[in-house]
């Protein structure tokens, strides 16, 4: 276990509060007891949630919890949103999912993997989908779910089968969740930001009646290309839909010495574009689906970490969720 883990476990049970002077103080988030009063989609009236996916060293429940605790400890603050990923066919909510929501976090759950839309439409996965819907309902907290993020990527079309089948699968899944009464889900549609630039993402949109949040995963190849530049096509499209916006993943490559300015500008984008209601960093180093390496982890780069901590200290990024008392 990481050094200081006992203190971190205590810190994880509180949510950061902001004083009138802008200093950070811990406050316990008190929500009503879990039950039918919880409803999605958790859109804050003002401000935007700041959150992250944090890559664990060990892919276990405790590994995921420890990774988030360590990152928050390094930043000196607490996130509002925790991003988790569960492959198609696996069981969730997991013990770490429950740990996060029980401590006041908003769970952004990406239901990814390799769902086959034709099988979903044909009802072959209905029992599994219904089991997940019942389990999410029983969780008793509002959460956000992305069904197969980045569905517009060309390398996924062997199982996605194009926009029409993706939309039909989306509608089928939502209908099952509705049938079991899982009203504590806010549905997030999240293609790639690049997909909007080249015009392929838009066709996958299930429609305003079927989507609660619109989202894009947006990355800049270098810090010279701002998040605002890379997200502009998506945000322009989103401006024609009366939906809150999540930047579901974001980060930049290139020279880490220039990441601090890039991150500060990302925060400015969220404060100035009032569509944006959540900004979720992707803190991980690995390889992508094409075998290309990426490196976005902040703790190894002190200036970038400090810049991100600066965002986390801002009251704007700690809105009160509408289901809080």
NORTABEL-V766434 format. One record per backbone hydrogen bond with DSSP energy under -0.5 kcal/mol. CO is the residue of the C=O (numbers start at 1). NH is the residue of the N-H. E is the energy in kcal/mol with one decimal. If there is no record, write none. Layout:
<<CO/NH/E> <CO/NH/E>>
This chain:
<<2/5/-1.6> <4/8/-1.9> <5/9/-2.4> <6/10/-1.3> <7/11/-2.2> <8/12/-2.2> <10/13/-1.4> <11/14/-1.6> <15/27/-2.6> <17/25/-3.0> <19/22/-1.8> <23/19/-2.3> <23/25/-0.5> <25/17/-3.8> <27/15/-3.2> <27/29/-0.5> <28/30/-0.7> <29/31/-0.7> <30/325/-0.8> <35/38/-1.8> <42/44/-0.5> <49/279/-2.3> <50/80/-2.2> <50/81/-1.2> <51/281/-2.5> <52/83/-2.2> <53/55/-0.5> <53/283/-2.7> <58/60/-2.3> <60/64/-2.4> <61/65/-2.2> <62/66/-3.0> <63/67/-2.1> <64/68/-1.8> <65/69/-2.5> <66/70/-2.7> <67/71/-2.2> <68/72/-2.7> <69/73/-2.4> <70/74/-2.5> <71/75/-1.9> <72/76/-1.8> <72/77/-1.6> <80/106/-2.8> <81/52/-1.5> <82/108/-2.6> <84/110/-3.0> <86/112/-1.5> <87/90/-1.9> <94/98/-2.3> <95/99/-2.1> <96/100/-2.4> <97/101/-2.3> <98/102/-2.4> <99/103/-0.7> <100/103/-0.9> <100/105/-2.2> <101/104/-1.6> <105/107/-0.6> <106/82/-2.5> <106/108/-0.6> <107/109/-0.7> <107/144/-3.1> <108/84/-2.5> <108/110/-0.7> <109/111/-0.7> <109/146/-2.6> <110/86/-2.9> <110/112/-1.1> <111/148/-3.0> <112/88/-0.8> <115/117/-0.8> <116/120/-2.2> <117/121/-2.7> <118/122/-1.8> <119/124/-2.1> <119/125/-0.6> <120/123/-1.4> <123/126/-1.3> <125/129/-2.7> <126/130/-2.9> <127/131/-2.0> <128/132/-2.1> <129/133/-2.4> <130/134/-2.6> <131/135/-2.1> <132/136/-2.5> <133/137/-2.4> <134/138/-2.2> <135/139/-1.0> <136/140/-0.7> <137/140/-1.1> <140/35/-0.7> <143/186/-2.4> <144/109/-3.5> <145/147/-0.5> <145/188/-3.1> <146/111/-3.4> <146/148/-0.7> <148/151/-0.7> <150/153/-2.0> <153/156/-1.8> <154/157/-1.3> <156/159/-1.8> <156/160/-2.2> <157/161/-1.8> <159/117/-2.3> <162/166/-2.0> <163/167/-2.6> <164/168/-2.1> <165/169/-2.3> <166/170/-2.7> <167/171/-2.6> <168/172/-1.9> <169/173/-2.5> <170/174/-2.5> <171/175/-2.1> <172/176/-1.6> <173/177/-2.2> <174/178/-2.6> <175/179/-2.2> <176/180/-1.7> <177/182/-2.6> <178/181/-1.1> <181/183/-2.1> <182/185/-0.7> <183/40/-1.7> <184/143/-2.7> <185/187/-0.5> <186/145/-2.4> <187/189/-0.5> <187/212/-2.1> <187/213/-2.3> <188/147/-0.6> <188/190/-0.6> <189/215/-2.1> <190/150/-3.4> <191/217/-1.8> <192/196/-0.8> <193/196/-0.8> <193/197/-1.2> <194/198/-1.9> <195/199/-0.6> <195/200/-1.9> <195/201/-1.6> <201/204/-2.0> <202/205/-1.6> <207/210/-1.4> <207/211/-0.7> <208/211/-0.5> <212/244/-0.7> <213/189/-2.3> <214/246/-2.3> <215/191/-0.8> <216/218/-0.6> <216/248/-1.1> <216/249/-0.7> <217/193/-3.0> <218/251/-0.8> <220/253/-2.2> <222/225/-1.8> <224/226/-0.7> <226/230/-2.2> <227/231/-2.3> <228/232/-0.7> <229/232/-0.8> <231/235/-3.0> <232/236/-2.4> <233/237/-1.9> <234/238/-2.9> <235/239/-1.5> <237/240/-1.7> <238/241/-2.2> <241/243/-2.4> <244/214/-2.5> <245/277/-2.9> <245/278/-1.1> <246/216/-1.4> <246/248/-1.0> <247/280/-2.5> <249/218/-2.7> <250/282/-1.8> <251/220/-2.1> <255/258/-2.1> <256/259/-1.6> <258/262/-1.3> <259/263/-2.8> <260/264/-2.3> <261/265/-2.1> <262/266/-1.7> <263/267/-2.0> <264/268/-1.9> <265/269/-2.2> <266/270/-1.9> <267/271/-1.8> <268/272/-1.9> <269/273/-2.5> <272/274/-0.9> <273/276/-1.6> <275/245/-2.4> <277/49/-2.5> <278/247/-2.2> <279/51/-2.4> <279/281/-0.6> <281/53/-2.6> <281/283/-0.7> <282/284/-1.2> <283/55/-2.5> <284/296/-2.4> <286/294/-2.8> <288/291/-2.1> <292/288/-3.1> <294/286/-1.7> <298/301/-2.8> <300/302/-0.5> <301/305/-2.7> <302/306/-2.5> <303/307/-2.0> <304/308/-2.4> <305/309/-2.4> <306/310/-1.8> <307/311/-1.4> <308/312/-2.1> <309/313/-1.2> <311/314/-1.6> <314/317/-1.5> <315/318/-2.1> <316/48/-2.0> <317/50/-0.9> <319/321/-0.6> <321/324/-2.1>>
